[in-house]
Amino acid sequence: MTIKETQEKLRKKEIGLEEFLSQFFSRIKERNKDLNAILTTFEDAKEEMEKINKTLPLYGAVFVVKDNILVKDKRATAGSKMLEHYIAPYDATVVEKIKEKGGLVIGKGNMDEFAMGSSTENSAFGPTRNPYDLERVPGGSSGGCAVAIADNMCNAALGSDTGGSIRQPAAFCGVVGFKPTYGTVSRSGVISMASSFDQVGPFAKCVDDAHLIFEAIAGKDKKDSVTSDIIKKEKKGSIKIGVPKEYFVAGINDDIKKVIMQAIDKIEKSKIEIVEISLPYTEYALPTYEIIMASEVSANMARFDGIRYGLEFDRPFAKTLKEAYLENRGEGLGREVKRRIILGTYALSSGYFDAYYIKAQKVRSLIAEDFRNAFNKVDVIITPTTPTLPFKIGEKIEDPLSMHLSDIFTATANLAGLPAISLPCGKIGNLPVGAQLMADRFYEDILFEVAKKVEKIWKN
């Protein structure tokens, strides 16, 4: 059931509280051994729900949150051996807001280590599996949360999105995934990956639920200086949806392209205007994202040095500071994390800073300008969410470049700070396909309005 359906049944006492919560824990117990979606469950959640005011907007919303989002007095591993025993001393702002609005957190979702990956294979606690096909990945890095929603282990979830880490697993698992405008949701209490990209957002069963969760967690936070209360509520008459030609060229799976084009045809037949547009700097988006992201990763990962945070060793501690660093970072961090630290350190080093990092920031500005020009002509842009179907576990793990191409259609929204949502729009065989809608910065209201219409069109 959706959150709103759940609320109605709970308030009318058509389902009992004990029965309602037990079904989620039973589902986790039954399915998690195969899916490995949940790293920690909170059994004390049953007592917490009895205290919640039934009139609150998120009453009946049962959350799994990604394991880089802090929940007070609970383990927060970020999918890494480095933080295997770390207990969060406080709630992330988004968790505080969920609790204040009546939501309940029952567990932490598996993830790629420190959110670095596109498949949830890079977790130190084993890969998560796609509920549609256990041999395939669920996407990443928020794969555990996407699977939890898709497999009915919860009815709401929070992930983080740096280059597509909510939208891509949402597409792979056939659920709704939403990345808000950068700065509309606080990052306080979220373990950073790349600070100028990271944004927390919801996974949900439907667009209505995603909208409800977003409204609960959005807003200015004094603990995060980039947050803002700006949400533009300009009302539109007729809606125009742009289709960027650059997103339908080489690199996209032919079957996915066909499903997306059929979905666009359905929209057009419902009398919503479709306009072809151009985003010429799209081809530079992924390398631009990779350079800036890795540079910010190398800075953010410096704190995991074995002194402030690190492994707990049974053997005698290292004799020198250098040995301590090497021991902790060598054993505590996985290959993908090390790879990005090395790449980012190189891009920021003397002699390469201007050639790589500064140039990438200039191209980032041009990509944002592309979108500003496009939104002068259209209200929303539609694209595929992913270039491929969910791939098999192990298929791309030795080919980082191929893995990173999974973010080719999603990273642009992070580079420009735009709100973007992935919706299920069809299937190829048994595997779901997602389509992405993007709007201009702070135009969440228009994006949700269009997404609800489109969701209804595709369901009918």
C-alpha positions in Angstrom: 0.0 0.0 0.0 1.0 3.6 -0.5 1.5 5.8 2.6 -1.8 7.5 2.1 -3.7 4.2 1.8 -1.9 3.0 4.9 -2.8 6.1 6.9 -6.5 5.7 6.0 -6.6 2.0 7.1 -4.7 2.7 10.3 -6.8 5.6 11.3 -10.0 3.7 10.6 -8.5 0.7 12.5 -9.0 -1.6 9.5 -5.5 -2.9 10.2 -3.9 -3.2 13.6 -0.7 -1.4 14.5 1.0 -4.6 15.7 0.0 -6.5 12.5 1.0 -3.6 10.3 4.6 -3.3 11.6 5.1 -7.1 12.0 4.5 -7.6 8.3 7.6 -5.5 7.5 9.9 -7.2 10.0 8.6 -10.6 8.8 9.3 -9.6 5.2 12.8 -8.5 6.0 13.4 -11.8 7.9 12.0 -13.8 5.0 13.7 -12.0 2.1 16.8 -10.3 3.3 18.9 -13.5 3.4 18.5 -13.6 -0.4 18.5 -9.9 -1.2 21.0 -8.4 1.4 19.1 -5.1 1.2 19.1 -4.3 5.0 22.2 -4.0 7.1 20.6 -3.3 10.4 17.0 -3.5 11.7 15.6 -1.6 14.7 13.3 -4.0 16.6 12.5 -1.2 19.2 10.6 0.6 16.4 7.4 -1.2 17.5 7.4 0.6 20.8 8.2 3.9 19.1 5.2 3.7 16.7 2.7 3.4 19.6 3.7 6.9 20.8 3.2 8.6 17.4 0.4 11.1 17.0 -2.0 9.7 14.3 -2.7 13.1 12.9 0.9 13.8 11.7 1.5 13.9 7.9 3.9 10.9 7.9 2.0 8.7 10.2 2.1 5.2 8.7 5.3 5.9 6.7 7.7 3.1 7.6 11.2 4.0 6.5 14.5 2.3 5.6 17.3 4.9 5.3 20.5 4.5 3.5 23.4 3.6 5.8 25.2 6.9 5.3 22.3 8.8 7.0 22.8 9.0 10.8 20.1 7.6 13.2 20.9 8.4 16.8 22.4 5.4 18.8 22.3 3.2 15.7 25.1 1.8 13.6 26.1 3.8 10.6 28.6 2.0 8.4 28.3 3.8 5.0 28.8 0.3 3.6 32.5 0.3 4.7 34.6 -1.9 7.0 36.1 1.4 8.2 32.9 2.3 10.0 31.7 -1.2 10.8 31.4 -0.4 14.6 30.5 3.3 14.4 27.4 4.3 16.4 25.8 7.6 15.4 25.7 10.2 18.3 22.8 12.2 16.8 20.1 12.1 14.2 20.6 13.5 10.7 18.3 16.5 10.1 16.3 14.5 7.6 15.7 11.8 10.2 14.7 14.4 12.8 12.2 15.8 10.4 10.8 12.3 9.6 10.3 11.6 13.3 8.8 15.0 13.9 6.3 14.4 11.1 5.3 11.0 12.4 7.5 8.7 10.3 9.2 5.6 11.7 12.7 4.3 10.8 13.0 0.5 11.0 16.3 -0.1 9.4 19.4 0.9 7.4 19.8 0.1 3.7 22.9 -1.5 2.2 24.9 0.7 -0.2 28.1 1.0 -2.2 31.0 1.9 0.2 30.8 5.6 1.0 28.2 5.9 -1.8 30.8 5.2 -4.5 29.3 2.9 -7.1 26.4 2.2 -9.4 25.5 -1.3 -8.4 25.6 -1.8 -4.6 28.3 -4.4 -5.3 31.0 -2.3 -3.5 29.6 -2.8 0.0 32.0 -4.3 2.5 29.0 -6.4 3.7 28.3 -8.1 0.3 26.3 -7.1 -2.8 22.5 -6.4 -2.8 20.5 -8.3 -5.3 17.7 -7.1 -7.6 14.3 -8.5 -6.5 13.3 -9.0 -10.2 16.3 -11.2 -10.9 18.6 -12.3 -8.1 21.5 -12.6 -10.6 21.3 -8.9 -11.3 22.3 -5.7 -9.5 19.7 -3.3 -8.1 21.7 -0.3 -9.1 23.5 2.0 -6.7 24.7 3.4 -4.6 21.4 3.4 -2.8 20.5 -0.1 -3.9 19.4 -1.4 -0.5 16.7 1.2 -0.1 15.4 0.7 -3.7 15.2 -3.0 -3.1 13.5 -2.5 0.3 10.7 -0.4 -1.3 10.4 -2.7 -4.3 10.2 -5.9 -2.2 7.8 -4.4 0.5 10.2 -4.4 3.4 9.0 -0.8 4.0 6.7 1.7 2.4 9.1 4.7 2.3 12.9 5.1 2.1 15.6 7.8 2.0 18.7 7.6 -0.2 21.4 10.0 -1.2 22.0 11.1 -4.8 25.5 12.3 -6.0 25.4 11.4 -9.7 22.2 9.4 -9.9 22.3 7.2 -6.8 18.6 7.5 -6.1 17.2 7.6 -9.7 19.3 4.8 -11.2 18.4 2.1 -8.6 14.8 3.3 -8.7 14.8 2.6 -12.4 16.5 -0.8 -12.0 14.0 -1.8 -9.2 10.8 -0.4 -10.7 10.0 2.3 -8.1 9.9 6.1 -7.9 13.1 7.9 -6.9 13.4 11.6 -6.5 16.5 13.9 -6.2 15.5 17.4 -5.0 17.1 20.7 -6.1 20.6 21.0 -4.5 20.1 22.9 -1.3 16.4 22.2 -0.6 17.2 19.3 1.8 19.7 19.4 4.6 22.9 17.2 4.4 23.6 17.6 8.1 24.2 14.1 9.5 24.8 12.6 6.1 28.3 11.1 5.6 29.7 13.2 2.7 30.9 11.8 -0.6 31.1 14.9 -2.9 29.7 17.9 -1.1 28.7 20.0 -4.1 26.6 17.2 -5.6 25.2 15.2 -2.6 21.4 15.5 -2.0 19.1 13.4 0.1 15.8 12.3 -1.5 13.0 9.7 -1.2 12.2 6.4 -2.7 8.4 5.7 -2.9 5.7 3.5 -4.3 4.2 6.4 -6.2 4.8 10.1 -7.0 2.2 11.3 -4.4 4.3 9.5 -1.6 7.6 11.0 -2.9 6.0 14.5 -2.9 4.7 13.9 0.7 8.1 12.8 1.9 9.9 15.7 0.2 7.7 18.3 1.8 8.4 16.7 5.2 12.2 16.8 4.8 12.7 20.0 2.8 13.6 23.4 4.2 16.4 25.6 5.6 18.7 24.2 8.2 21.2 26.2 10.2 23.5 23.2 10.3 23.8 23.2 6.5 24.8 26.6 5.1 23.7 25.8 1.5 20.1 25.0 2.4 17.3 27.3 1.3 13.5 27.7 1.8 13.0 28.7 -1.9 10.4 26.6 -3.7 9.0 28.3 -6.7 5.2 27.9 -7.0 4.6 29.6 -10.4 1.5 28.0 -11.9 1.7 27.0 -15.6 -1.1 26.8 -18.1 -0.3 24.3 -20.8 2.8 22.2 -20.0 5.6 21.7 -22.5 8.0 18.7 -22.1 11.4 18.8 -23.9 13.1 15.7 -25.4 16.8 16.3 -25.7 18.1 14.7 -28.9 21.6 14.1 -27.3 20.1 11.5 -24.9 18.9 9.2 -27.7 22.1 8.6 -29.6 24.8 5.9 -29.3 25.2 4.3 -25.9 21.6 3.6 -25.1 20.2 0.1 -25.3 17.9 -0.2 -28.3 15.1 -1.8 -26.3 15.2 0.9 -23.7 15.1 3.6 -26.3 12.0 1.9 -27.8 10.2 1.7 -24.4 11.0 5.4 -23.7 9.8 6.6 -27.1 6.6 4.6 -26.6 6.1 6.3 -23.2 6.7 9.7 -24.8 4.1 8.9 -27.5 1.5 8.1 -24.8 2.2 11.6 -23.2 1.8 13.3 -26.6 -1.5 11.5 -27.3 -2.8 12.8 -24.0 -2.5 16.4 -25.4 0.7 17.4 -23.6 3.0 19.2 -26.0 6.3 17.5 -26.7 9.2 19.6 -28.0 12.6 18.5 -29.3 15.4 20.4 -27.7 19.2 20.4 -27.7 21.6 20.2 -24.7 24.9 20.4 -26.7 27.3 20.0 -23.7 25.8 16.7 -22.7 28.7 14.7 -24.1 31.0 16.4 -21.6 28.8 15.8 -18.6 30.2 12.4 -17.4 34.0 13.3 -17.6 33.2 16.7 -15.9 31.3 14.9 -13.2 34.0 12.3 -12.6 36.8 14.8 -12.2 34.9 17.1 -9.8 33.3 14.3 -7.9 36.7 12.5 -7.4 38.4 15.7 -6.3 35.7 16.3 -3.6 35.9 12.6 -2.6 39.7 12.9 -2.0 39.1 15.8 0.3 36.1 14.3 2.2 37.8 11.0 2.7 40.8 12.5 4.5 39.0 12.3 7.8 39.1 8.5 7.7 42.7 8.2 8.9 42.4 5.8 11.9 42.6 8.6 14.4 39.3 10.4 14.1 37.6 7.4 12.5 39.0 4.0 11.6 39.3 0.4 12.3 39.6 -1.3 15.6 42.7 -3.4 15.6 43.3 -6.4 17.9 47.1 -6.3 17.3 49.4 -3.5 18.8 48.9 -0.1 17.2 51.3 1.1 14.5 54.6 2.6 15.7 54.4 5.7 13.5 51.7 8.0 12.2 52.4 7.0 8.6 52.0 3.3 9.5 48.7 4.1 11.2 47.4 5.8 8.1 48.6 3.0 5.8 47.2 0.3 8.0 43.8 1.9 8.5 43.2 3.2 5.0 44.8 0.1 3.4 42.6 -2.4 5.2 39.6 -0.2 5.9 38.8 1.1 2.4 37.7 -0.9 -0.7 39.1 -0.7 -4.2 36.6 1.7 -5.7 37.0 4.2 -2.8 40.8 4.0 -3.2 40.5 4.4 -7.0 38.5 7.6 -6.6 40.8 9.1 -3.9 43.8 8.5 -6.2 42.0 10.1 -9.2 40.9 13.1 -7.2 44.2 13.7 -5.5 45.9 13.6 -9.0 43.3 16.1 -10.4 44.0 18.5 -7.5 47.7 18.1 -7.5 50.2 20.9 -8.5 50.5 21.1 -12.3 47.1 19.4 -12.9 44.7 21.5 -10.9 44.1 24.0 -13.7 44.2 21.4 -16.5 41.6 19.2 -14.9 39.7 20.6 -11.9 39.4 24.2 -13.0 38.5 23.2 -16.6 35.9 20.8 -15.3 34.3 23.5 -13.2 34.1 25.8 -16.3 32.4 23.0 -18.3 30.0 22.5 -15.3 28.9 26.1 -15.8 28.3 25.6 -19.5 26.2 22.5 -18.7 24.1 24.5 -16.3 23.7 27.2 -19.0 22.5 24.6 -21.4 19.6 23.8 -19.0 18.8 27.4 -18.3 18.4 27.9 -22.1 16.3 24.8 -22.4 13.9 25.8 -19.6 13.2 29.1 -21.4 11.4 26.9 -24.0 10.0 24.0 -21.9 8.8 23.3 -18.4 10.1 19.8 -17.9 12.7 17.6 -19.7 12.2 13.9 -20.2 15.1 11.4 -20.8 15.9 7.7 -20.1 17.1 7.2 -16.5 19.6 4.5 -17.5 21.3 3.5 -20.7 21.0 -0.3 -19.9 18.9 -2.8 -18.1 20.1 -4.0 -14.7 23.3 -5.9 -15.4 24.5 -9.1 -13.9 26.4 -9.1 -10.6 30.1 -9.2 -11.4 29.6 -8.2 -15.0 31.1 -4.7 -14.7 33.0 -4.8 -11.4 36.4 -5.1 -13.2 35.5 -2.4 -15.7 35.1 0.9 -13.8 34.6 3.0 -16.9 31.7 0.8 -18.1 30.2 0.9 -14.5 30.5 4.7 -14.4 28.6 5.0 -17.7 25.5 3.9 -15.8 25.3 7.5 -14.6 25.5 9.1 -18.1 21.8 10.3 -18.1 21.5 11.2 -14.4 24.8 13.1 -13.6 23.7 16.2 -15.5 21.0 17.0 -13.0 23.6 16.9 -10.2 26.0 19.1 -12.2 23.3 21.7 -12.6 21.7 21.2 -9.2 18.3 20.4 -10.8 15.4 18.4 -9.3 14.9 15.1 -11.1 12.6 12.1 -10.7 12.7 8.6 -12.1 9.3 6.8 -12.8 8.7 3.2 -14.0 7.5 3.5 -17.6 7.5 -0.1 -18.8 9.3 -3.4 -18.8 11.6 -5.4 -21.1 10.8 -9.0 -20.2 10.6 -9.1 -16.5 13.0 -6.1 -15.9 11.7 -2.6 -15.2 12.6 0.5 -17.2 12.7 4.0 -15.8 12.2 7.4 -17.4 13.6 10.6 -15.9 11.9 14.0 -15.6 13.9 17.1 -14.8 12.7 20.7 -14.0 14.5 24.0 -13.4 16.1 24.7 -10.0 13.5 25.0 -7.2 10.6 24.2 -9.5 9.7 21.0 -7.6 6.0 21.9 -7.7 5.9 21.8 -11.5 8.0 18.7 -11.6 5.6 16.8 -9.2 2.6 18.2 -11.1 3.8 16.8 -14.4 5.2 13.6 -12.8 1.7 12.8 -11.4 0.1 13.4 -14.7 2.6 11.2 -16.5 2.4 8.4 -13.9 -1.4 8.3 -14.4 -1.0 8.3 -18.3 1.5 5.4 -18.1 -0.6 3.4 -15.7 -3.7 3.6 -17.8 
